[in-house]
Amino acid sequence: MANSPGRPDAAPPLAKPAPRPTRPARRDVIALVACVAQFMVVLDSTIVTVALPDLRASLDLSDTGQQWVVNAYLITLGGLLVVAARAGDLFGRKSVFQTGLLIFTAAGVLGGVAHDTTTLLVARVAQGLGAAALASNGLSLIAAGYAHDPIRRGRALTLWSLTGGVAAAAGLVLGGVLTQQFGWRWVFLVNAPVGVALLFTAGLGLASTPAADPGERRRIDVGGALAVTGATGLFGYAVSRTTTHAWTSPGVLGTFAGAALCTVAFVLIERTAARPLVPLKMWRLPALRFGNLMMLVLGSAMTATLYFMSLYLQGILGYGALRAGGAMVPLTVTMLGAGMAAHRLIAVLGPRALLAGGAVTAAVGVLFLVRLPADGGFPVRFVIGSVVAGAGVGLMLLPVTVAATAGIEARDAGAASGLLNTARQLGGALGLAVLVTVAAPDSATDPAAVLDGYHTAFAVDGFLILLVVPLALLLPRPPRP
């Protein structure tokens, strides 16, 4: 529009300056904070496993209550990951991350001082809420903070992807040490000093990430948020019920049907939403589709393998919590070493070959566990199988993360992070439920029948991991230089 006569021309509106690259020192803080937070999130999904017998005796937990100590956390975490990621895009990733960290830390303290089942379950739900904000926004902070430095970004992604895998195994080790030396309450209270230190570091070291403008925040996709939370939450709940109900029971089938309806509603809402929670255009990227499918398989295999390893050590060999945790150390160390090697190997082999090779290696290791003995001598076969499986998983964690986040626009980094973490959580829940059903013995009082069930679970799990091979080969080839 022309200016009025006699008025000086109005100055053109200034363009928003492009964001400056984050300083290397600050980027290192981003990686540290995001990786420690991810370690805590995954740790809390497994650390309580070895403490369950003590928890049961102390709080007089029923079988159902014991299961919900684990499920309350996992279902809440899996159900809110996508929503928490979108909240970071809208309100600032640092703010949402810090809020989640505060909730997670406070909930850990509440769980540690709980004297009844209700208080403990409330604490676990709150932990899941905080963990969703940490897991989804931690990866987004790395993606944004290292956007201008692909070399450091690769290193940061290596550490972030490794922390999840290592924490899953380390949870069994640390849970055994804390439970046997200090009591089950420290399984929860250990979050307090780490959380406080992380809050302090994040407050000083993380740059404030810009929130969306007020108009954008007013267009929150409430319908999509409710639908995706309903879909993932109901799915997780349905899977958790299969441990006490048949898969074909009306309650289980009805809950799965509810999850399916919510999924359909979510897709329909996202197609018409002005600012969708998860832009459907993201699913046009083959790397994102196959990357999330591989994470679903990997989450399923890792969760089930660690679960049955723990049962074998404690239930068949009669190990205490501390000794069982110690037996997992070789797996943890090998996974860490293989993951660090993957950072260099991916530049030489590419993600396709590294994923396929890692899957074959992990499958060989898990299948080696099929003939675990019932005697209580030094578990040579267990150590060999767990070390080989750990090496294979360590090789896969980085390339699957790279594949699932490749080609994602900066504004959709939160959504991509939420999807990847959701795939991992839902895969873990589904795989564990299926293999628990497969491994169920004809007689729970016959040790030989129980061990045969574990052997069957390891066999199915090994072949499940091999599904990563064709999925990896379907990934698009990287462009030639």
PyMOL commands that set and color helices and strands:
alter all, ss='L'
color gray80, all
select helices_A, chain A and resi 24-46+52-59+63-91+93-112+117-145+150-181+186-189+191-205+214-217+222-241+250-272+280-284+286-316+321-327+329-371+380-405+410-439+447-465+468-473
alter helices_A, ss='H'
color red, helices_A
deselect
rebuild
show_as cartoon
